[in-house]
Amino acid sequence: MRLTDNLDGDSFPSLSPDGNGRIVFDSNRLRTPSEPFNTSDLFLMKHDGSLQTFLTRGSSATWSPDSKSIVFHRSASGTGLPIRIDAGAPASDSDIFVAKMCDLLAGAPPTNITNSPTEIDDDAAWSPDGQKILWTVHDVGDNPLVIPKQDIYVMNADGSGRVNLTNNVVVEERAPSWSPDGTHIAYMCRVGSPQAPGGPPTFEICVMKADGSGVTRLTNNSVPDGTPTWSPDGTKIVFNRLVAPPAGNQQLFVMNADGSGQAQLTFPPGLNLYSSFGEIKAGP
């Protein structure tokens, strides 16, 4: 079912966990002609695509478990531009922000909870119990295309108690996603075979325990796998994978939580990626 229909770019939808069918998503429809194509604002809509409403400048939002707030990354100054060309790329001064949905709809600004001028923060995800937030961190000035020092961190929902979960300088990690019971984290790990001789490793899907231990690689190939998201019952993970032909063709795949049973869900024409696994309540 198609929800948006325009000449702009809409991506990173996230279903509210309360089952009421609200979707927060990225869109570049309000960018100025001088801004990069992937400059994004956050919007809200109903699950049928109606009532599309601007919220604030930002990208890659996820909901709090009570569906009252969202966490996302955006330029701390309000003027920083994306450091890469891909959708959802952080700004050059990206920090993690939180906001109540009712406040955003009333025009109130979000709250910066990382305030880290020497680092670039993105890919935030709220824990199922509402107490913690995952996000990724790397230094300002790092090569934005290949970032071996980018790690996954966790903090309290108020921004305190920052802990590095992956803590290495050789494997780039992105897009952490909590399992529904909060015991595991799926994420993108740059450990795959290069697509071309001498090129960087490709992204695979890895999973670890919530404390950073027990890292397990779930996919193993020479094409990029990205943006994992768990099923509500925790038994499945949906992710996107580069398939060919044609070049650049991303499609959605599903696998069991242990990496077995990998199967393609979507097929050309069109690209399919940046999924959000959720539930919508039946009835009026």
Disulfide bonds with the S-S distance in Angstrom:
Cys189-Cys206 2.00
